[in-house]
């Protein structure tokens, strides 16, 4: 798999409302892995991960969904799942080799943990979140994606997505762009893709210059709301945006800051870009999303949500707070991880 670095892909969703969805999830995971160039037996491994996780949802969970996509950063694929309960009473036991049950959620999770390059699981009575990642050989694991979570989904009934995101890692910083083309459907998707192409040409520029480049690139389109966030490796952040892209800064004690883009539309009437300089701490997670995610989630997020790693936090927001009549994109960036290669977190 050799995508353009930071390129956004539309997330594939499989609702697990019947056991037949298990086969659907496995088939689509295998096809996604083949389409994006995962070599050898990895497409079959992707199918196994999706099958096992979807099977757990079908047997034991309510309102389950499987999300399939290439890694937000790095070469590989990830299978994400979310549900609305009843949760796993003893996650450690469910992850043990050979453990199986028909009475509680968790069967097959040990096999997923063994097969995945990286596996993360969090559970409470209101639901369980899981992420299984497969890294392409020779890429050194999924370290580039450790502190990143991102999903991008079209409105229900649409195949084109007018939202998009892009990520870039440069010397001393990570930069994220979230874009929401006006409306939805093909014309909105065209605007979003124009913004993403412009981002990749100027990702390391100062944020006002970056937004000005996006504004120029979008003049021939219907325009878009855009938000750009830059996190410095040593701490601190900058945000610059126009339109309805939201930024929230979180830590385990609560939501610390909310910001919105300046009024206007990139490509049409964007105001002079204004940079917000933000203080971040060692446990700060930044969440950037379009209005396809209901922003009320950030008013009083509970302890479970606040302590999620970025990839599971993004999944939780899409599963629990998505407005299905609109395109929805969320990017979560946490502190850069220093994880031992090959470690698989519970």
C-alpha positions, 0 to 999 in steps of 0.5 A, a space after each residue: 500500500 503506497 498512498 499519497 502521504 496523508 491522503 484521506 479515504 472515505 471510511 467504509 461502514 458496515 452496520 451489524 444488524 444481522 449475522 449476514 453482516 459478518 460475511 459482508 464485513 470480511 468481504 469488504 475488508 479483504 477487497 479494501 486491502 487488495 485495492 490498496 496494495 496490501 501484499 501476500 496474505 494480509 488481505 486474508 488477515 484483514 478479512 479475519 479481523 473484520 469477521 471476528 470483530 463483526 461476529 462479536 457484535 452480531 452475537 453479543 452487542 447492540 447497535 454495532 458497526 464496523 468501520 474499514 479504512 487505510 491507516 490515517 498515517 502510515 501504510 496499512 489498514 484498520 478495522 474499527 468497531 463500536 456498539 451501544 452495550 452491554 460492554 465487557 465485564 472482564 476484558 483481560 479474560 476475554 483477550 486470553 488465548 482460547 477464551 470463549 463464551 456464549 454469555 458475554 461479549 468477547 469471544 474471538 478477541 484473543 485471536 484478533 489481538 494475536 493477528 493484528 499489528 496493533 490492537 486496542 480495546 476499551 469497554 464500559 456498560 454503554 458500549 465497547 470500542 475496538 481497533 485492529 490494525 495491520 501494518 504493511 511489511 517493512 513499515 516499522 509497525 503503525 507508529 506513525 498512526 499511534 496518536 491519530 484517529 480519523 474517520 470520514 463518512 458520507 451522508 446516508 444514501 450518498 456514495 460521494 463524500 463532501 467532507 475530507 481530511 488530510 494529515 502531514 508530518 513535518 519537522 517538529 510538527 503535525 498538521 491536520 486539515 478538515 474540509 467540508 464542501 458546501 452541501 453534499 454529493 458530487 459537487 461538494 466532493 469535488 470541492 473537498 478534493 480540490 482543497 486536499 490537493 492544495 493542502 498537500 502542495 503547501 502543508 508545511 507553510 504558515 497556516 495563513 498562507 496555507 488557508 490562502 492557498 486553499 481559498 485560491 484552489 477552491 475558487 472554481 468550486 462551490 467552496 468549503 469550510 476548512 479548519 487547519 490545526 498544527 501541533 508542535 512536537 514540543 507542545 503548543 498548537 495553532 488553529 486557523 479556519 473559516 466556516 463550520 469546522 470545530 476544534 476542541 481541546 481535551 484532557 482527562 479532566 474535561 474539555 479545555 477549549 472550543 474554537 470555530 472557524 471565522 465566518 465565511 467560505 473558502 473559495 468565495 468570501 474567506 476573511 483574512 486568516 486569523 491564527 489562534 495560538 493554543 497551549 497544550 499539555 502532555 495529555 491534551 487531545 485535539 479534536 477537529 470535526 465538521 458539523 456532521 458531528 453534533 458538537 454538543 458532545 463536547 459540553 459535558 463529555 464523560 470520563 470514559 470518552 475523555 480517556 480514550 486514545 485518539 483512534 477510539 475517540 474518533 470512532 466513538 464520536 462517529 458512532 454516538 454523535 454523527 448526524 447521518 443526514 450530513 457528511 461527517 469527518 472527525 480527526 483526533 490528535 493526541 501527544 506523540 506516542 512512544 510505544 514499543 514496536 509490536 506492543 498491543 494495548 488492551 
